[in-house]
Amino acid sequence: MSKTTYDERTREQRTVSTSTPAVGVVATPENSDSIPAAALQAKRRGFEPIVTAVDETVAGYQLADEIDVRTVDPLEREREHVDPWDRLTTEARAIGFPGLIAHRNPDAAVDYSRSYRQAMDTDRYTIDAVASPTVETTPRVLAAIPAYNEAATIEDVVADALEYADEVLVVDDGSTDDTATLAREAGAAVLEHEENSGYGGSLKTIFREADRAHADHLVILDGDGQHDPEDIHTLVETQRETDAELVIGSRFEPESDTTFPLYRRGGLFVVNTLTNLGLGIVRPSSWIGDTQSGFRAYDRTAIESLAADDSIGNEMGASTDILHHAHHQSFAIDEVGTTVSYDVDNASSQNPIAHGIHLVTNILRTVEEERPISSLGIPGLLSATCGIGFAYLTMANYIDSGTFPLGLALVSIFFTLAGIFACFTSIILHSLNKHSQRVAETTHAKY
């Protein structure tokens, strides 16, 4: 591959006005495959990557140039004694970048938020990128905590959880306080979301990281101190004894000593009932007792499966989405008693009424998508039947009295049209579901 020298005219054309440091990458035969992904990741995070190479024949360097990433020509072989990082630094200065973040290991993830802060806080022009603090070991038990503005409690929760887990992961979901810093100081690995993505968004990050770390057991608990970290051991031991893919720390089991506010108990009864019916579990003896508990243990099978599921929502309804996933995958679900303390500061950051409405709406939407015949078709048929009944009464009343009952006629029309619409909608949704299943089965068979 032959390239012209990276001259002043080219530099002037590609110079950008920016106050953000550039991200430098040196392509080698060993890291060649990782160069394009590393460069694109830097772009997605708002940084401009600059790529050079130890040799212009390195494939990763050539690909970077092809995808419109700023490249710096490697030096000729007779000048190999010049450090390519020095060349990147010189080029970044000439272009006008305020600094250079040296991404020396393109195979590793970068914590761009911390790298940027470090670059801005130092007098040095070039700094090494700060590696993303992921779980580096292969923990048998990984405790994970989705956290948003939990600075008041996160240190104690992490410290207590470390007594019962091999490692603790905290996903800081765009907190505006010191949650991330305090969690690190307490000994947790911390992943930070730049913006708040919701409870479900944090769970998806946790499943992906637990899968990457090959954890045998993943236990998720809240960061506000409501859950007792000592129960981590109970959930994991139950999972090992029963081989259940999912074990739920339930507030309704006999050994639980949880005291509910009356409004919360009533709301949970409604949500639990709707969730179980939505899962197709009719007999109360087979119901999941606490469908909204956030204290859960997942085994390796469940971790891998959930990490690959993009259909889980970002909000609090993710707890229900996970149960639907487990039901479809025929996972065994067990429950053990756990005591939840509501006597903590900021135990719930959401309005309970709005939270309940959101959960019920999410459940009904899921049921409608998965069981359109039972959720829409049957009620629609009943509605249409009622409409026909009201129509009969309307005509009978008109014949007997000679006066047309307008109100009864409108009721008849409403029930009939609503029923017909619901029936047709259920048929269409049912057909779409069957078609999607056939497509998925065909795709799976091919691959």
C-alpha positions as CSV (number, residue, x, y, z in Angstrom):
1,M,0.0,0.0,0.0
2,S,1.5,3.3,-1.0
3,K,0.5,6.6,0.7
4,T,1.6,10.2,0.2
5,T,3.2,11.9,3.2
6,Y,0.9,13.4,5.7
7,D,1.7,17.0,4.6
8,E,0.6,20.4,5.9
9,R,-2.2,20.8,3.3
10,T,-3.8,17.5,4.4
11,R,-3.5,18.5,8.0
12,E,-5.1,21.9,7.4
13,Q,-8.1,20.3,5.6
14,R,-8.7,17.8,8.4
15,T,-8.0,20.1,11.4
16,V,-11.0,20.4,13.7
17,S,-11.8,23.0,16.2
18,T,-12.0,21.1,19.5
19,S,-11.3,21.4,23.2
20,T,-11.3,17.6,23.6
21,P,-8.1,15.6,23.7
22,A,-7.4,13.2,20.8
23,V,-7.2,9.5,21.4
24,G,-4.0,8.0,20.0
25,V,-3.6,4.4,18.9
26,V,-0.6,2.6,17.4
27,A,-1.4,-0.4,15.2
28,T,0.8,-3.4,15.4
29,P,0.4,-6.9,13.9
30,E,-0.6,-8.2,17.4
31,N,-3.5,-5.7,17.9
32,S,-4.4,-5.1,14.3
33,D,-7.9,-6.6,14.6
34,S,-8.9,-4.3,17.5
35,I,-7.9,-1.0,15.9
36,P,-11.1,-0.2,13.9
37,A,-13.4,-1.0,16.9
38,A,-11.2,1.0,19.3
39,A,-11.2,4.0,16.9
40,L,-15.0,3.9,16.4
41,Q,-15.6,3.6,20.1
42,A,-13.5,6.8,20.7
43,K,-15.6,8.5,18.0
44,R,-18.9,7.4,19.6
45,R,-17.7,8.9,22.9
46,G,-17.0,12.3,21.3
47,F,-13.2,12.0,20.9
48,E,-11.3,12.0,17.6
49,P,-8.9,9.1,17.2
50,I,-5.5,9.4,15.6
51,V,-4.0,6.1,14.3
52,T,-0.5,5.4,13.2
53,A,1.3,2.0,12.9
54,V,4.7,0.4,13.2
55,D,4.4,-0.5,9.5
56,E,2.0,0.7,6.8
57,T,1.2,-2.9,5.9
58,V,-0.6,-3.5,9.2
59,A,-4.2,-4.3,8.3
60,G,-5.8,-2.5,11.2
61,Y,-4.1,0.7,10.2
62,Q,-5.3,0.4,6.6
63,L,-8.9,-0.2,7.8
64,A,-8.7,2.8,10.0
65,D,-7.9,4.9,7.0
66,E,-10.7,3.4,5.0
67,I,-13.4,4.2,7.6
68,D,-12.3,7.8,7.6
69,V,-10.3,7.8,10.9
70,R,-7.5,10.3,11.0
71,T,-4.2,8.5,10.3
72,V,-0.6,9.4,10.5
73,D,1.8,7.8,8.0
74,P,4.3,5.4,9.7
75,L,7.9,6.5,9.4
76,E,10.2,4.9,6.9
77,R,12.0,1.8,8.1
78,E,15.4,3.6,8.3
79,R,13.8,5.9,11.0
80,E,12.3,3.1,13.1
81,H,14.2,4.3,16.1
82,V,11.6,7.1,16.5
83,D,8.9,6.2,18.9
84,P,5.5,6.1,17.1
85,W,3.9,7.6,20.2
86,D,6.2,10.6,19.9
87,R,5.0,10.9,16.3
88,L,1.4,10.9,17.4
89,T,2.1,13.5,20.1
90,T,3.8,15.8,17.6
91,E,1.0,15.4,15.2
92,A,-1.7,16.1,17.8
93,R,0.0,19.3,18.9
94,A,0.4,20.4,15.3
95,I,-3.3,19.9,14.6
96,G,-4.3,21.8,17.8
97,F,-5.6,19.2,20.2
98,P,-5.2,20.2,23.8
99,G,-3.9,16.8,24.7
100,L,-3.5,13.2,23.7
101,I,-5.0,10.2,25.5
102,A,-2.7,7.2,24.6
103,H,-4.8,4.1,24.1
104,R,-1.9,1.6,24.4
105,N,-4.0,-1.5,24.6
106,P,-6.8,-1.4,22.0
107,D,-8.1,-4.8,23.1
108,A,-9.1,-3.3,26.5
109,A,-12.1,-1.0,27.2
110,V,-11.4,2.6,28.1
111,D,-13.1,4.6,30.8
112,Y,-13.4,7.8,28.8
113,S,-15.0,9.9,31.5
114,R,-12.0,9.3,33.9
115,S,-9.5,9.6,31.1
116,Y,-10.9,13.0,30.1
117,R,-10.9,14.3,33.7
118,Q,-7.3,13.1,34.1
119,A,-6.2,14.8,30.9
120,M,-7.8,18.0,32.0
121,D,-6.3,17.9,35.5
122,T,-2.7,17.4,34.5
123,D,0.0,19.6,33.0
124,R,1.3,16.7,30.8
125,Y,0.2,16.7,27.2
126,T,0.0,12.9,26.8
127,I,-1.5,10.7,29.3
128,D,-2.3,6.9,29.3
129,A,-5.9,6.0,28.9
130,V,-7.6,4.9,32.1
131,A,-8.8,1.3,31.6
132,S,-12.5,0.6,32.2
133,P,-12.7,-1.0,35.6
134,T,-14.3,-4.3,34.7
135,V,-14.3,-7.6,36.7
136,E,-11.0,-9.1,35.9
137,T,-11.2,-12.4,37.7
138,T,-13.5,-15.4,37.2
139,P,-15.6,-15.1,40.4
140,R,-17.7,-18.0,41.6
141,V,-20.0,-15.5,43.1
142,L,-20.4,-12.0,41.7
143,A,-22.6,-9.5,43.6
144,A,-23.8,-6.6,41.5
145,I,-25.5,-3.4,42.5
146,P,-27.3,-1.0,40.2
147,A,-26.9,2.3,41.8
148,Y,-28.2,5.9,41.3
149,N,-27.2,8.6,43.8
150,E,-26.6,6.1,46.6
151,A,-23.6,7.9,48.1
152,A,-25.1,7.7,51.6
153,T,-25.2,3.9,51.7
154,I,-23.1,2.4,48.9
155,E,-19.9,2.1,50.9
156,D,-21.5,-0.1,53.6
157,V,-23.4,-2.2,51.1
158,V,-20.3,-2.9,49.1
159,A,-18.2,-3.7,52.2
160,D,-20.9,-6.1,53.5
161,A,-21.4,-7.7,50.1
162,L,-17.6,-8.4,49.8
163,E,-17.9,-10.7,52.9
164,Y,-20.2,-13.1,51.0
165,A,-19.1,-12.6,47.3
166,D,-15.8,-13.1,45.5
167,E,-16.2,-9.7,43.8
168,V,-18.7,-6.8,43.8
169,L,-19.6,-4.8,40.7
170,V,-21.4,-1.5,41.0
171,V,-23.0,0.0,37.9
172,D,-23.3,3.8,38.5
173,D,-26.3,4.9,36.4
174,G,-25.4,8.5,35.8
175,S,-25.3,9.5,39.5
176,T,-24.8,13.2,40.3
177,D,-23.2,12.5,43.7
178,D,-20.1,10.5,44.8
179,T,-21.6,7.1,44.4
180,A,-18.9,5.8,41.9
181,T,-16.0,7.2,43.9
182,L,-17.2,5.8,47.2
183,A,-17.9,2.4,45.7
184,R,-14.4,2.2,44.3
185,E,-12.9,3.2,47.7
186,A,-15.0,0.4,49.3
187,G,-13.4,-2.2,47.0
188,A,-16.0,-2.6,44.2
189,A,-15.3,-2.6,40.4
190,V,-17.3,0.3,39.0
191,L,-18.8,0.8,35.6
192,E,-20.3,4.3,34.9
193,H,-23.1,5.2,32.6
194,E,-22.6,8.8,31.4
195,E,-26.4,9.3,31.5
196,N,-29.2,7.7,33.6
197,S,-30.5,4.8,31.6
198,G,-32.9,3.4,34.2
199,Y,-32.9,0.3,36.4
200,G,-33.3,-2.1,33.4
201,G,-30.4,-0.4,31.6
202,S,-28.2,-1.1,34.6
203,L,-29.3,-4.7,34.7
204,K,-28.4,-5.2,31.1
205,T,-24.9,-3.9,31.7
206,I,-24.6,-6.2,34.7
207,F,-25.6,-9.3,32.8
208,R,-23.2,-8.5,30.0
209,E,-20.3,-7.9,32.4
210,A,-21.1,-11.0,34.4
211,D,-21.2,-13.1,31.2
212,R,-17.8,-11.6,30.2
213,A,-16.3,-12.5,33.6
214,H,-17.8,-16.0,33.4
215,A,-19.3,-15.7,36.9
216,D,-20.8,-18.9,38.2
217,H,-23.5,-17.1,40.3
218,L,-24.7,-13.5,39.9
219,V,-26.5,-12.0,42.8
220,I,-28.2,-8.6,42.3
221,L,-29.1,-6.4,45.2
222,D,-30.1,-2.8,45.8
223,G,-27.6,-0.1,46.8
224,D,-29.8,1.7,49.3
225,G,-29.4,-0.8,52.1
226,Q,-32.8,-2.4,51.9
227,H,-31.4,-5.9,51.2
228,D,-29.3,-7.7,53.7
229,P,-26.0,-8.8,52.0
230,E,-25.8,-11.7,54.4
231,D,-28.6,-13.3,52.4
232,I,-26.3,-13.6,49.4
233,H,-25.0,-16.8,50.9
234,T,-28.6,-18.1,51.3
235,L,-29.6,-17.4,47.7
236,V,-26.4,-19.0,46.3
237,E,-26.6,-22.1,48.5
238,T,-30.3,-22.6,47.5
239,Q,-29.3,-22.3,43.8
240,R,-26.6,-24.9,44.2
241,E,-28.9,-27.3,46.1
242,T,-31.9,-26.9,43.7
243,D,-30.1,-26.3,40.4
244,A,-32.6,-23.5,39.8
245,E,-31.5,-21.0,37.1
246,L,-33.2,-18.2,39.1
247,V,-33.6,-17.8,42.9
248,I,-35.6,-14.9,44.2
249,G,-35.3,-13.4,47.6
250,S,-39.0,-13.2,48.5
251,R,-40.6,-10.9,51.0
252,F,-43.6,-13.3,51.2
253,E,-41.9,-16.5,52.3
254,P,-42.6,-17.7,55.9
255,E,-39.0,-17.0,57.0
256,S,-39.2,-13.4,55.9
257,D,-39.9,-10.8,58.5
258,T,-40.6,-7.9,56.2
259,T,-43.2,-5.3,57.4
260,F,-45.1,-3.7,54.5
261,P,-46.8,-0.4,54.4
262,L,-50.5,-1.2,53.6
263,Y,-50.4,0.6,50.2
264,R,-47.3,-1.3,49.1
265,R,-48.8,-4.7,50.1
266,G,-52.0,-3.9,48.1
267,G,-50.0,-2.8,45.1
268,L,-47.8,-5.8,45.1
269,F,-50.8,-8.1,45.3
270,V,-52.2,-6.6,42.1
271,V,-48.8,-6.7,40.3
272,N,-48.0,-10.2,41.4
273,T,-51.5,-11.4,40.3
274,L,-51.2,-9.8,36.9
275,T,-47.6,-11.0,36.4
276,N,-48.4,-14.6,37.2
277,L,-51.5,-14.6,35.0
278,G,-49.5,-13.0,32.2
279,L,-47.0,-15.9,32.5
280,G,-49.9,-18.3,32.1
281,I,-49.7,-19.6,35.7
282,V,-53.3,-20.1,36.7
283,R,-53.0,-22.1,39.9
284,P,-52.1,-19.8,42.9
285,S,-50.1,-22.7,44.4
286,S,-47.7,-22.5,41.5
287,W,-47.4,-18.7,41.5
288,I,-44.2,-16.7,41.9
289,G,-44.7,-15.1,45.3
290,D,-42.6,-12.0,44.8
291,T,-42.4,-11.0,41.2
292,Q,-40.9,-7.6,41.9
293,S,-38.1,-8.5,44.3
294,G,-34.8,-7.0,43.1
295,F,-32.8,-9.5,45.2
296,R,-32.1,-12.4,42.8
297,A,-29.5,-15.0,42.1
298,Y,-28.8,-16.2,38.5
299,D,-26.7,-19.2,37.5
300,R,-24.3,-19.4,34.6
301,T,-27.1,-20.5,32.1
302,A,-29.3,-17.6,33.1
303,I,-26.5,-15.1,32.9
304,E,-25.5,-16.1,29.3
305,S,-29.1,-16.2,28.2
306,L,-30.1,-12.8,29.7
307,A,-26.8,-11.1,28.5
308,A,-27.9,-11.9,24.9
309,D,-31.5,-10.7,25.3
310,D,-32.0,-7.1,24.0
311,S,-35.8,-7.2,24.6
312,I,-35.4,-6.4,28.3
313,G,-36.7,-2.8,29.0
314,N,-34.7,0.0,30.6
315,E,-37.1,0.9,33.3
316,M,-38.4,-0.8,36.5
317,G,-40.5,-3.2,34.3
318,A,-37.3,-5.0,33.6
319,S,-38.0,-7.3,36.6
320,T,-41.1,-8.5,34.9
321,D,-39.3,-8.8,31.5
322,I,-36.7,-11.1,33.1
323,L,-39.4,-13.4,34.5
324,H,-41.0,-13.6,31.0
325,H,-37.6,-14.5,29.6
326,A,-37.1,-17.1,32.3
327,H,-40.6,-18.6,31.6
328,H,-39.9,-18.8,27.8
329,Q,-36.6,-20.5,28.4
330,S,-38.2,-22.9,30.9
331,F,-35.9,-21.9,33.7
332,A,-36.6,-23.3,37.1
333,I,-37.4,-20.6,39.6
334,D,-37.1,-21.0,43.3
335,E,-37.8,-18.6,46.2
336,V,-36.2,-18.1,49.6
337,G,-37.3,-15.8,52.4
338,T,-35.5,-12.5,52.8
339,T,-36.2,-9.6,55.0
340,V,-36.3,-6.2,53.4
341,S,-35.9,-3.0,55.5
342,Y,-38.0,0.0,54.4
343,D,-36.5,2.0,57.3
344,V,-33.8,3.5,55.2
345,D,-33.4,7.0,53.7
346,N,-34.7,7.4,50.2
347,A,-35.9,3.8,50.1
348,S,-37.8,4.6,46.9
349,S,-37.0,7.4,44.5
350,Q,-40.2,6.9,42.5
351,N,-43.7,7.9,43.1
352,P,-45.4,4.6,44.2
353,I,-48.6,5.4,42.2
354,A,-46.7,6.2,39.0
355,H,-44.4,3.2,39.6
356,G,-47.4,0.9,40.0
357,I,-49.1,2.3,36.9
358,H,-46.0,1.8,34.9
359,L,-45.6,-1.8,36.0
360,V,-49.2,-2.7,35.3
361,T,-49.0,-1.1,31.9
362,N,-45.9,-3.0,31.1
363,I,-47.4,-6.3,32.2
364,L,-50.6,-5.7,30.2
365,R,-48.6,-4.7,27.1
366,T,-46.5,-7.9,27.4
367,V,-49.6,-10.1,27.8
368,E,-51.2,-8.5,24.8
369,E,-48.2,-9.1,22.7
370,E,-47.7,-12.7,23.8
371,R,-51.3,-13.9,24.3
372,P,-53.4,-11.8,22.0
373,I,-56.2,-14.4,21.7
374,S,-56.7,-14.7,25.5
375,S,-56.1,-11.0,26.3
376,L,-58.0,-9.5,23.3
377,G,-59.8,-12.1,21.4
378,I,-61.9,-13.7,24.2
379,P,-62.8,-10.3,25.8
380,G,-63.6,-9.0,22.3
381,L,-65.9,-11.9,21.6
382,L,-67.7,-11.3,24.9
383,S,-68.0,-7.6,24.1
384,A,-69.4,-8.3,20.7
385,T,-71.9,-10.8,22.2
386,C,-73.0,-8.2,24.7
387,G,-73.4,-5.7,21.9
388,I,-75.7,-8.1,20.0
389,G,-77.6,-8.6,23.2
390,F,-78.1,-4.9,23.7
391,A,-79.1,-4.6,20.0
392,Y,-81.8,-7.2,20.6
393,L,-83.1,-5.3,23.6
394,T,-83.1,-2.1,21.6
395,M,-85.2,-3.6,18.8
396,A,-87.5,-5.4,21.4
397,N,-88.1,-2.1,23.2
398,Y,-88.8,-0.2,20.0
399,I,-91.4,-2.9,18.8
400,D,-93.1,-2.9,22.2
401,S,-93.2,0.8,22.9
402,G,-92.8,2.4,19.5
403,T,-90.1,4.6,20.9
404,F,-86.5,4.1,19.8
405,P,-84.1,3.9,22.8
406,L,-81.2,5.9,21.6
407,G,-79.0,5.4,24.6
408,L,-79.4,1.6,24.5
409,A,-78.7,1.7,20.8
410,L,-75.4,3.6,21.3
411,V,-74.4,1.1,24.0
412,S,-75.1,-1.7,21.6
413,I,-73.0,-0.1,18.8
414,F,-70.1,0.6,21.2
415,F,-69.9,-2.9,22.6
416,T,-70.3,-4.5,19.2
417,L,-67.6,-2.4,17.4
418,A,-65.2,-2.6,20.3
419,G,-65.6,-6.4,20.4
420,I,-65.1,-6.7,16.6
421,F,-62.1,-4.5,16.7
422,A,-60.5,-6.4,19.6
423,C,-61.2,-9.8,17.8
424,F,-59.6,-8.6,14.5
425,T,-56.6,-7.1,16.4
426,S,-56.0,-10.4,18.3
427,I,-56.1,-12.4,15.1
428,I,-53.6,-10.1,13.4
429,L,-51.3,-10.1,16.5
430,H,-51.6,-13.9,16.7
431,S,-50.6,-14.2,13.0
432,L,-47.7,-11.9,13.4
433,N,-46.5,-13.9,16.5
434,K,-46.7,-17.2,14.6
435,H,-44.9,-15.6,11.6
436,S,-42.1,-14.3,13.9
437,Q,-41.7,-17.7,15.5
438,R,-41.4,-19.4,12.1
439,V,-38.8,-16.9,11.0
440,A,-36.8,-17.4,14.2
441,E,-37.0,-21.1,13.9
442,T,-35.9,-21.0,10.2
443,T,-33.0,-18.7,11.1
444,H,-31.9,-20.9,14.0
445,A,-32.0,-23.9,11.7
446,K,-29.8,-22.2,9.2
447,Y,-27.2,-21.2,11.7
